[in-house]
Amino acid sequence: MGDIGDMGDAAGTVTVRLLGPVHVRRGGAEVDLGGPKQLAVLSVLALAGGRPCSATELATAVWGHDVPPSAPGTLRAYVSRMRSRLPDGIVDRSAAGWRLAVRREDVDALRFQDLVAAADQAEPAERRALLEEALALWSGPPLGGLDSVPGAAAHREHLVELRAAAAERLLALRLAAGERREVVREASVLAAELPYREGPVTLLATALARSGRHADALAAVSRLRDRLADDLGLDPSPTLEDLHRRLLLHDPTLLGDGGPGDDGQTRRSLPLPLTSFVGRDSDLRAVEDALTISRLVTLVGPGGAGKTRLAVEALRRHDQAGTDGPWVVELGYVAEPGQVIEAVAQTLGVTSTGRVDAAAIAEAVSGRPLLILLDTCEHLVDEVATLVTRLLGACGGMQVLATSREVLGVPGERVLAVEPLPTGRPGAPGDAELLFAERAASVVPGFTLDATTAPAVHRLVRALDGIPLAVELAAARLAVMGLDDLLAMLDDRFAVLEGGVRTAPPHQRTLEATVAWSYDLLDDEERALFRTASAFAGPFTLAALRGLADEHARRSVVGLLASLTAKSMVQVDRAADARESRTYRLLETMRVFGRGRTDTSTAADLADTHLRWFASDAEAAFTALRGPGARECLTHLDLARPDMRAALRHALDRGDRTAALRLVGGLATWWFHRGHLREGLRWVAAATGLPGTADPAVEARAALGAAQLSYGTGDATSLEPSFLAGLERAATQDEDPSVAAVAACYAGYFQATFGQLGAAQAFFV
């Protein structure tokens, strides 16, 4: 027989596909060679590459080590069928065994091996193309359809090993070319397919580290170390141990920091993170998306929300190919507006014989594809906005990411709101709980979220609004107190959550300093409205805020509120429909701070005004809940529930029977519809127990409300006679005929329930 490459035209008409489901084609048409065992024989002959295969080798490929006595005859039958379906001369036999005479390029597995071997000898420029061509031959797990054939497993494992080695070599070339994001994605898939192989994890961790995701890189290596130890009882290789050490040290030879980047340009390293980055996956994607379409992106949020950390992490993960930067300008330490230009110029290395101005910076960096992070802009927002406008207008290649508690107001600015971390629910921790656990473990080794700690952590982070700074400060306090102690002392949160990072700017070291920094940037009118807003117990409407503030505000409440929301002091809840009214709210930390900055006399006046407003609001609800706008009114009262409760408590504390009865009379129908019957009855009992007498119409509405709630509970027969007497008075009063009519119905019903049928009938005449 001649060499396999010289088999003639007949051999060229047969192709064998093994890198996926096993297929044999003759002239492009599928050839049916039988079931899995017959295909296993064909696969072994094809993989032999023209080498004769003995009967023993073929039998092992079909039956493994448990070859039956009938194997020789069965193999002859398989080969006979193969010969009958394939061209003459494709399958022949010699003294050494059977042989499949097809060209190597017509067997995808052999073609794959030849391309990989060629890549070993090729120049670097050609090596990647050869490996990509080789891997493109794969369409799925090799020897597909032969899972039931015992002897095929060894051949399948060998092919998988070859593919993994080739894929790792290609990923290494792509990583060297700076394609970090693509390598992260593809190495993650390969690592999941081959969970005990070190190569994919090594590439994944390196790509993650070069993307600035050090915590994720270390986690990937740690997970592999754990799998090797727990599942296989193996120690990691010296190579993997060395990678772990270099990741811990932020080895510049691994990360590529401080020297030429993938595009040959010199880059300034971002600050190395000293703690892990937790959560915010959607925020990171939002920043990445914004940076791809906008030249100015501003991250806006309340103090302590983590804007700086998010910005730095986003820039670490951002594809910066061809970009000079990112350059970090820390403005938190800049005290005077005139120093902003100097800080930017110094960071960018711009010098001048005279005073540096915006024009000098623009001239020095013109033509450079710059990426700049301007961090902490809120106290210098006017000058920052002016400088950014001039630089972006003069430097076409410049891009700016800014962090601020207030928008810059520059044309083309894309604003991304940075909210506090979301909290979870029992059994499903959110990012806030995970951050607390992560930081707590550094001061209490072994701390975890379990059945004992999770409920308390959940309550704690919710009380702290999920503000990352507050959560981290609370976790640090575990060094000296327990979780229950922390929860009990949150009323004095600003005293408890002290002792922040010494190297942070002063306004970021404690929770109180962070809020005070924002508060001190407000003008007097803004501060007054902020203190007024802190009088609310929950979300509030513009109308409610005006009801409390209009009497004293010298400027438009709408304008002041807009300023407070823009400066992240007040949160705005966006409605799904742009036509709907907005609602506003203060984070609990902001509310506590605002009340702490309100003097006693003003606080008392605000509480009284708050009571009058919500008593009137409840009174209006009495009518609205019986009309076409009932559904909207129910939703409004759901929102106002915390403030209705606060108003009721204040009315009871003052002994104000009229205000208390106005509230319970108006809210009774809402309590009834929402199923808060027992709560409503408790408030009614407390209000009607106050001394004095209110206006008859007010008394009547409260009595009617008590009847409605009692009816809902089914407890009317156990009520005291005073209840029925009040209801009868409501039915006979003349001030509000609509109340009298409904009260008469209830009075008649309850009289009948009490067995007083004659008296009941009188109410229905």
N, C-alpha and C positions, 0 to 999 in steps of 0.2 A: 504494500500500500504506500501511496505517496503521502506527503505532508498535508495536514488538514487545510492549509491555505491553497492547495492545488487540487481541490476536489471537483472542479469543473462547474458548468452551469447548473447541473441538477442540484448540487449542494446549495447554491445560492438562492434557490427558491424556497428554502425552509428557514424560518426564524423561530427562535425559542425565547420566551419571556419568563424570567424567574424572579425579577425584582418587583414583586407584587403578586397577583394571582398568576398561577402557572398557565401559560398559553402556548400552543404550537400552531403556527400558521404555514400554509403551503400556498405560495403565490398570492398571499393576502387573505386567503380563506382559512377559517378555523378548522383544525384537524381534531377529530374526536379519537383520542387514544385510549379511552376507558376511564376508570375511576382513579382515586388518589394513589393507589399502589402502582398502577401502570405509569402515572405521571411521575411518581417518585423515581422509577427506573429511568425514565427519560431525563429527569433533572440531573441525576448522578452522571449519566453519560454525557450530558451537555456540559456540566461543570468540569468534567475531566479534560476538556479541551482537546479531544482527539486521541487521548491516551486510552488504551484498552482497559476495560474494567472486568475483573474476574467475577465469576458467579458468586463467590463468597462476599465480595464487596457489594454487589448489587443486592444480595439477600439481606445483608446487614442494613442497607439503606431502607429496605422495605419493612423488615420485621425486628430490627434492632438485634439484641442479643438472644432473643427467643425465636430462633429460626426453626420452622416446622420441618419434618422429614419430607414433606411434599414440595419443598421450596424449589428444587431444580426443575421439576416439571412445570410448576407454576411460572417460573421465570421464562422458560422457553415459550410458554403460551403468550406471556406479555410481549416478548420480543417479536414473536410471530405476528401479533396484531399490529405492532409498531411498523414492521416491515411492509405489511399489507396496505398501510395507510400513507406511507411516505415514499418518495421516489426511490427507484432502484439504486443501490449502492450507498444510501445514506446510513443504513445500519448494516454493518458486516461483522464477521466473527473470525478470529484467528486463534492460534493456540494460547495466546495470552488473555483472550477474553473478547467481550463485545466492545464495539467502537461506534461512536456517532460522528459521521464525517460531515460536519458543517463548519463554515468559516467562523473564526472567533468574533468577528464583528456582527454576526447574525445571532449571537447569544448575548443578551444584554448584560448578564453578570460578568462575562469575560471581557466585553467591551468596557464595562465599568472599571475592572481591574487594570486594563491596559491604559486607560486614560489617567488613572491615579498614578500608575508607574511613570507615565510620560510627564506628569506634573512634577515628579521628583527630579527629573533631569532638565526641566524647562527653565528658562529665564524667569525672574520674578514677575515680569509683565505678562507672561503667558500662563503662569502657574494657576492664577485665579480662574481664568477662562476654562482651562482644562478641568479643574475641579468642579466648576459649575456645570459643565457639560456632563461630567460623570454622574453627579448627584441628580441631574435632571432625568436620568434613565429610570429612577425609582418612582413607582406608583403606589407603593404601600408596603406592608410587611412582606419580606421575601418568602418565596415558596408558599404563597397563599393558596389555601385549599388542601394543604397536606398536613394539617394539624393532627389528623387521626393516624398518621403514619409515624411509628416510633422512631425509625431511623432517620427521618428528615430533620429532627431537632438539632443535631450537631451541625449539619450543613447550614441551617437557618441561623444559628448562633454565630457561625463563622462569617456569614454575609453581613449580619447586623454589626459585628465588630468592625468589619472593613468599612461599612458606611459611616459608623460613628467616628472612626479615625479620619476619614476624608472630610466629614462635616466639621470636625474640630480644626483641621488644617485650614479649611476655607474660612471659618469664623475668625481664626487667628489673623489671617490676611486682612479680613474686613476690619478687625479691631485696629490693626496697625494703620489702616487707611483712615481711621477716625470715625468709623460708622458705629458709634457706641450704642445708639438707640436700637438699631437693627440687630446688633449682636445680643443686646439684652433680651429682645423679644425671641429670637431664634434659639439662643442658648437656653432660655427658660423652657422652651418646648423640648429640646433635646435632653435636658436634665430630667424633665418629668418622664420621658420615655425610658431613660436609662438611669434610674435613681441611685445606683451604687457606683456609677462611673465618675471618676474625679475630673476628667477633662472638661465636660460641659460646665460643671460648677466653677472650675477655675476660670474659664472664659467669662462666665456670667458674673462672677464676683469682680473680676478685673474691669469689665465694662461698666458695672454699677459704680465701682469706685471712681472710675474716670468720669462718670456722669455726676459725681458729687454725692452719690447715695451710699455713703460708707456704712450706715447702719444696716441697710438692705444687703450690702455685700458681705458683711460679717455674719448676718443671719443666714445667708445662703450656705456659707462655709460651715457654720455651726450645725445646720440641719443635716448636712452630709456627714459630718463627724458623728452625730447622734445615730443616724441610720446605720453607718458602718459598725458602730459599737453595739447598738441594741439588736440589730437584725442578723449581723454576720459575725459579731465578736471580733472585729478587726480594728486595728489602729490606723489612723490616717497616715498617708505616705509622708515622707520628709518634705516633698514638694508642697503638699497641701498645708502642712504645719508652717512652712516658711511663708506661704501666701497669707495665712492667718496672722502671723507676726507682722508682716509688712503692712497689712491693712490696719492693724492696731496702731502702728507707728506713722500712718499716712506717708509711707515711703514715697518720696518724689520720683524715684525711678520706676515705680509701679503706676503712679498717678499721672505722671507727666506734668507736674506742677512746676512753675517757676522758670520754664524754658519755652522753646518754640512749641506752638500748638500743632495740631494736625495740618493746619494750613500754612505752617511756617512762620506765623506771626507770634510775637511775644505777647503773653497775656499776664494780667495781674491776678494772682490767686485770690479767690474769695476767702473769707475767714473760715478756718477749719472748724466744723461743729464739735462741740465738747459733749453734747448729749444727743440722743437719738431724736429723729423727727417722727412724730406720731400723727397718723391720720391725714386729713385734708387732701385726699386724692382728687376729689372733684375741683378743689380750689387750685391745685397744681395744674390740672388740665386747663382750667380757665385762664390762668396766667400764661401758659404755653400758647394757647390759641390766640390770646390777645396780642402777644408779642410777635406772632406771625403776620398780623394784619395792621398793627398800630405802631406809630413811632413814639407815642407817649402813653404809658399805662400807669395809672395811679391806683394803689391799693389803699382803700379808705376804711377805717373802722375805729371803734372805741379803743381807749388806752388799754394795753395789756392783752389785746386780742391776738397778738402774734403776727403782726404785719411784717416786721423785719425778718423774722425767722422764715416766714413763708416766702418772702421775696428772695432771700439768699438761697433757700432750697430750690425754688423754681429756676433761678439762674444756674444753679449747679446742674440741673437736669436739662436746661435749654440747649438746643443744638446751636453752638456758637461758631460753627465753621465759617472762616472768612471774617470773623469779627475781632476787633481790637477791644478787649475787655473780658469780663465786666469790670469797670472801675467803680469802686464803692466810695461814696462821699457821705460821711457820717455827720449830719447836721445837728444831731442831738446835743453836741458839745459846743455848737456855735451860738453864742449869746446875742450878738449884735447883727442886725440885718446887713450892715456893710461888709460883714465878713464872709457872706455866702460866695461871692465871686472869688475871693481869695482861697476858700476851701476847695472849690472846684478846680481852680487853676493849679493849686498845689498838688492835688490828686492826679491831675492829668500831666503834670510836669511842664506846665506852661510858665515861662518866665518873661519878664519885660524890663527894659531899663527904666521905664516909668511905672505908673500905677496900672496894674492889670485891670482891664475891663472886659465886658462881653465881647467887644470887637476883637480884642487881642486873643481871647480864647478861640473864637471862631476862626480867625486867621491861622492860628497854630495847629488846629486839628482838622481843618478843611481837607476833605478827601479821605480822611480816615474813617473806616466803618466802625464807629464807636458805640459801645453799649455801656451806659452809666446807670448806677443805682444811686438815687438821691434819697437818703434815709432820714426820716423824721423831719418833715417839712412844715408841720402845722404852725409853728411859732414864727415862721419866716415866709409864710405862704405868698405874700405879695411879691417879695423880691425873687423868690424861687420861680414864681409864675412868669415874671418879666424876663428873667435870665433864660428859662427854658424856651420861651417864645422866640427870643432872639437867636439862640443857638440852633434850634430846630429849623428856623427860617433860613439860616445861613449855611448849615451843614447838612447836606442831603443824606449823608451816610450815618447820621447820629440817631440813636434810639435811647429813650429814657424810661426807666422804671422807677417810680417814686412811691414812697410810703408816707401817709399823712392821715391825720384825723379830720382833715378838711380837704375837699377837692381843690385842685389848683385853678380851675376855671380857664384853662388854656384851650383855644380852638383845636379840635381833633383829639382831645384827651379822652381816653377810654377808661372809665372808672369801674373798678371791681370792688364790691363791698366784701370786707373780711369780717365775718360774723364770729362770735365765740364758738367754741367747739360744741358740736351736738352731744347731748346726753342720751343715754340709751334707756333701757327699761330693765327691771329685774330679770336676770337670766340672759340678757342680750346687751352687754355694755357698749356704750358709744365711745367716741374718740376722747371725750372728757374723762370718763372713767379709766380708759386705757392709759391716758397720759398720767393720771394720778398714780396708778399702779406702777408705771414705769419709773416715775420719780421717787415714789415711796420705797421701792426696792433698793434704791441707792442709800437710804438712811436706815432702813429696817431690812437687812438682808433676808431674802426668802419671802418677802411680802408678796401676796398674790390676791387676785379677786376670787374669792370662794364663797361658799354659802354663809360664812360668818361675816366677812368683810364687805361683800358686794352691796348689800342693802344700805349700809351706812355710807359707803363711798358714793352710791347713787344719790342719796339725799344731800350729801355734802356738795358734790359738784353742781347739782341743780340749784342749791342755795347760792352758789358762787357764779351762777349764770353760765357756767362752762368757760369763763374767761381763763385762758391758759396761764397768765401770770398768777392769778389768784389760786388756781389749781396747783401750780408748782409750789407756791409759797405754803399752801396748806399741807402738801405732801412733806415738805421740809420740816414742818412742825411736828411730824410724827416722831422726830428724834427726842422730843421732850414731853409729848402728851399723846393720849390715845384718840381713836376716832370719835368715840362718844364725847370726850372732852372738847374736841374741835367743834362738833355739832352744837354742843351746849353753849359755846362761847361765840357763835357767829353773830349774835346781836352786837358784839363789839369787834366786828371783823377787822377793822382798821388797826386796832391795837394788837390783835392776834397775828395778823398776816404782815409782820414786819420782818426785818432781817433778810433782805433780798441779796442778790449778787453784788459784792462790793465793787466789782469793776464795771458795773453797768452805769449809765448816766444817772445822776441823782433822781431824776423824775421816773425812773424805771426800777428803782430798788425796792419799793414797797407798794402795796396796793393803794394806800392813801395818797402817796406822792404821785402815782400815775394819774389818778382821778383829779387831784388838785392841779396838776400841770395843765390839764384841759380846762378846768374851771377858771383858772387864773388868766387864761387867754381870752375869756369872754369879757364883753363890756358890762357895765352896770345893769343895763336893761335886760341883757341876755341872762345874766346871773339871776336877776329877780324872777324872770319867767321860768328858768330852770328850777328854782326853789319852789315856785308855784306848781310846776309839773310834778315835783316830788311829793306833793300832797295827795296825789292819786295813789290808790292801792293796786291798780292794775292798768290795763290798756284804757286809753281815753280818746275821745273824739275832739276835733277842733272846736266844736260848739261847747263842749264841757270845759275845755281849757279857757276859752273866751269867757265863759260864765264865771270862772274863778279869777281871771286876770284883767278883764277889760276895765274894771273899776279903777285899777291902779296903774295900768300900763300907759306910758306916755307915747310909745310907738306902736305901730300896728302889730297885733299879736301874730297875725299870719306871717309877716316878715320876720319877726323874732323867732317863731317856730321853725321857719325855713332855715334860718341861720343855725339854730341848735341841731337840726337834723343834719345839715351839711357838715357840722363840726363833730358829728358822732356822739353828741351828748344825749340826744333823743333818737330812738329807733322808730322808723316808719314801716308799717306793715302794708306792703303793696297789695292792692286788690287785683283779682284776676281780670276784672272788667275796669277799664280806664275811667268809665263814667261813675263808678261807685266811689263813695267817700272813703278816705283813708282813716286808719286808726294809728295811734301813736303809743309808745310805751317807753318806760325807763328800765334799764337793767336794774336788778335789785341792788347791786352795789352802788349804782348811780343814785338810786332812790335814798338809800341809807346816807350817802354822802350829802345829798341835797337837804335832807331833813336835819342833818347835823350842822349845816351852815345856816339854818333858819332860826332866828331868835325866837324866844318863847312867846312874845306878844304877837308876832307875825304868824307863828304856827297856830296859835289859838284862833286868830282871825280867819286863817285859811281853813281850819277845821269847821268853823261855823259856816263859812261861805260854801264849802264842800257839802255840808249837810243840807243847806237850803237848796242847792242845785239838784242834788239827787232826790230830795223829797219831792221837788217839783217834777223831776223826770219820772219818778214812780207814779205820781198822781196822773201824769199824762198817759202813762202806760195803762192805767185802769180803763180808760176809754179806748185806746188803740187796740188793746187785746180783744176787744169785742167788735172790731170793725174789719174792713178788708185788708188793713195793713198788719194783721195779727202776726203773720209769720215773720215779717221784718222786725216787729217789736220784740218777739221772742228772741231773735238773734241778737238784737241790741242789748237786751237784758242779760243774755248769756255773757256778753262781753263785759258788761258793767257789774257783774256779780261781786267781784272783790270790793268795788267801791260802794255798792249798796250795803254790803255787810259792814264796811267801815263807817258808813253814815249811820246805820242802825246802832252800832256800838257807841258812837259819839252821842246820839240822841238819848240813849239809855243812861250814859254817864252824866249827861246834863240834866236828866230828869225831864226832858222835853217831850211831854205826852203827845202834843199836836204833831210834831215832826215825826215821831216814832209811828203814830197811827197813819199818817200820810204815806209813809214808806210801806208798812205792812198791808194797808188797804190796796195800794197799787200793785204790790208784788205778789199778792195771793194767787192770782190767776196764773202768773208765770210759775210759781212754785207748784201749783196744781198740774200744769201741763208738763213740766219737767220731772215730776215725780218726787220733788223735794218736800213732801208733805210734812214729815216730822220736823224738819228744820223750820219750815214755815210756821207750824204751830208753836214751836218754842219761841220764835220771835214775836208772834202774836201775843202769847201769854205774857212775855216780858213787857211788851208795849202797853197792853191793856192793864197791866199791874201798876203802871206809873200813876201817881196821884194826880188829881185834878180832872177837869172835863174839857174836851176839845169841842170844836164846832160840831153841831149835830151831823152834818154831811160827812165830816171826817170820821166821826164815831161810827156812822152807819156803814161806811165803806170797810172799816176794819172789822165790824161785826159780820158783814157779808163775807169778807175774806175768811174769817174764822169758820163760818158755816161751810164754805166751799171746801176748805182743807179737811174739816171734820168729816164731811161727806165722803171725801176721797179715801180717808183712812178707815171708814166704817165704824168709827168709835163714837158716833154722835150720842148714843144712848148712855154713855158713861160721863157725859159732860155735866158740869154744875148748872143749876138753874139760872145763874147769872148769864150764862152764854145765851140761853133761849130768850131771856129778858132783853138782852142787847139786840138780838136779832129782831125781836118784835118791835123794838123802838125804831130800828132801821126801816122796818116795813111801813111804819106809820108816819115817818118824818116827811116833811114837804119840801125840803131844800133841794133834793135830787130825786125826781120822780123815777128815773131809770134804776137807781139803786133801790128805791122803795119797792118797785115791781119785782125785781129779782129777789130781794130779801123776803117778800111775802111768799114767794114760791118755796124758798128754803124753810121759812118759819112753818108753813103749812106741812111740809114734808116731815120736819122733825117733830112737830106736835103729834102727827099721826104715828110716827115711830115711837113716841113716848106713850101712845095709847090715848091721847087726848083728841078723839076724833071730832067732837063737836067744835072744839077750839080750832082744830085744823081746817074744818070746813069754812070757817069764817074768813080765812085767808084766800080762799078760792072763789068767793062770791064776786 
